[in-house]
Amino acid sequence: MKNSIAERVNDFIKNYPPFNSIKPDNLLKISGQVSIIYLDKGDSLFKKGDSFHDHFYMTRNGAITLFHTSNNNTQEIINISDGGDVFGLRPLIAKENYKLTATANEESIVYAIPIDVFQSVTQDNAQVQKFLITAFATNTYDPYTAEETGKIFVDYLPNTSQDIVNFQTANFSKNPITCSLNSSLKDAAISMSKHRIGCIIVVNEENHPVGIITNSDIKNKIATGRFPIETQVTNIMNSPVITSKKDITVADGQLQMIKHSIGHLCITKDGTVNSKLIGVLTHHDVLVTLGNNPSVILKEIKRAKRTKTLRTARLKAETLIKSYLEQNIPLSHIIKLMAQVNDAVSHRAVHIALKKMPSKPPVKFAWMALGSQGRKEQLLFTDQDNAIIFEDVPEDQYEETKNYFLDLAKLVNKSLNKIGFEYCEADMMARNPEWCKSLTEWKDQFDNWILNPDEKAILLSSIFFDFSPVYGDETLTSRLSDSIYATLDKTQLFFKFLGRDALKNPSPLGFFKQFLVEKNGDQKDLFNIKSRALMPLIDAARLLTLSNKIKGVNSTYERYEKLAELEPNNKELYESCSYAFKALSKFKTKQGLLHNNSGKFIEIGTLTKEEQLKLRRCFKPINEIQETLTLRFDLKNFV
């Protein structure tokens, strides 16, 4: 007899993580043991300090508020679990008494999932375990334990032991041309000619590959007269074939071909000859894929003589980003790779522009990248932020010298635009006379921003303080940095202004833990992941780096890693900020690739519950780092 209650439970929970990652038979075992709890508004499932239960919970209808009660009995809402959310995971993860209280926000129905049954069918399911760890850390009150943070952000930890090229999945032909065992060689050759291919796969009735015929076989066995053209394909085919799975990497593909002295690999469903043929990887495919590896792209950039070639190379790098994200390559690898690519593109664009100038530069200069490129963390195409710094010259030579570099900047900015980097709407580009200055002028400019801070100065500081040289004499930018830090020693007011700016975007979540979306304009109801999540982390890292006089570290996540070294007491917070920044950057980049835009604005309704959960988890360090800034720079009453 069917258990209708269990079936209804199953029909609901199968749509939500982690249950959507569990096999149907195992899910039914869990559903049959689920208890249903009805709660009135104000009823509590468990309270802070209660002994842990032998169940964890999922909200079916209504909403359950999770809050922390401090020693003075003030309550802080940690999360609100609505339909499909799991909570009360501490017994499943930590086997500790509850640290939060779970109370019905309204009339609610809750499913109680028995931990022993759940664990018995999911103990080997890594995807389920990862989700639960993330969910637990999202709702816990003490989120910065090293163990939990490490598990949550394992996808984003650097892994320098492997060459990034070896991660790349080979692109293979997904519509292989085949013939049957009883086909004649003539028919097979006609098919090869028709489709303009160099090989044909011989398959059995179940579409399993049993042999392969190449152009070389036809030349060596038919053209020489060893076999007649009407011979059966089985007489000249090479058998057995060498097979592999669809996720084969470029390196593995090369090794297989070298090992077996072949130019073709049959790709099958399970990687063996006893499963369905789904594609063919050729030696040519491997060469094409290698043409898209970082070292080849960088060589192509360095040899480029035209802007068009630079654009092609930069677009190849964009496809690499997508490939690496799909393969879950650590984001730190991707960021470092793209920093090299973007700087190489800018460097070559300046080089090409200099060839077009009527004369050589009159004095030493440096082309500076600003903003995200200056921080070495630009992934997708964005607008341009750049500037020029040149050596001091006598006053009577200044105008002529500056005009030379402005003409150069116009050429470079135009080239970068053709490559795919849009012009900056605010004209924060080297072609603007405001941002093409001598070393002394730049020193004076930064001195003015630091010693006379106002809204405009702080706005510009958020762009210009993240500079890095990509072409020319780096001693100029180094001397500018020394001057900036010397001036910072003269004031504390500037740090307060930077701190206030870093707090301008509070928690990305509202009071009831909903995402704060745009209220009007073209982006109405969309979530701005850049301004609400990434910029608070970027601004905080910049302020803490400047106040600690950290030189030569521009990337946001590396700034936090350096701060973790310098301040062991805040190590876990800084590491959480570093990991959160990488996770948010990865999410934004994926959204940008998916929608062919910058990924800045996100429609929350299109995200799965798991994706929303991961986003929420990344917001916790934002709140904590902003609290740290408020205390350290005494910002509570600073207006």
Protein Blocks (a to p, Z undefined) as FASTA:
>chain_A
ZZfklmmmmmmmmmpcfklmccfklmmmmmmmpccddddehiafbdehiacdfbdcddfb
hcdddddddfkopacdfbdcdehiaehklmmmnopacfbdcddfbdcddddddfklmmmm
mmmmmklmmmmmmmmmmmpmblmbfklmmmmmmmmpccfkbcfklmpccdddfbdcdddf
kbcfklmmmmmmmnopabdcdddfkopafbdcdfklmmmmmmnomacfkbcfklmmccdd
ddddfkbcfklmmmmmmmnopabdcddfkopakbccfbdcdfklmmmmmmmgmklmmmmm
mmpcbfklmmmmmmmmmmmmmmmmmnopafklmmmmmmmmmmmmmmmmmmmmmmmpmbdc
fbdcddddehjllnopafbdcddddddddddddfklmmmmmmmmmmmmmmmmmmmmmnop
acdfklpafklmklgccfklmmmmmmmmmmmgcfklmmmmmmmmmgcdfedjfklmmmmm
mmmmmmmmmpcklmmmmmmmmmmpgcfbdfkopacddfedjkgoiacfklmmmmmmmmmm
mmmmmmnopghiabfklmmmmmmmmmmmlmmmmmmmmmmmmmmmmmmmmmmmmnopnhla
ccfklpcfklmmmmmmmmmmmmmmmmmmmmmnopmlgZZ
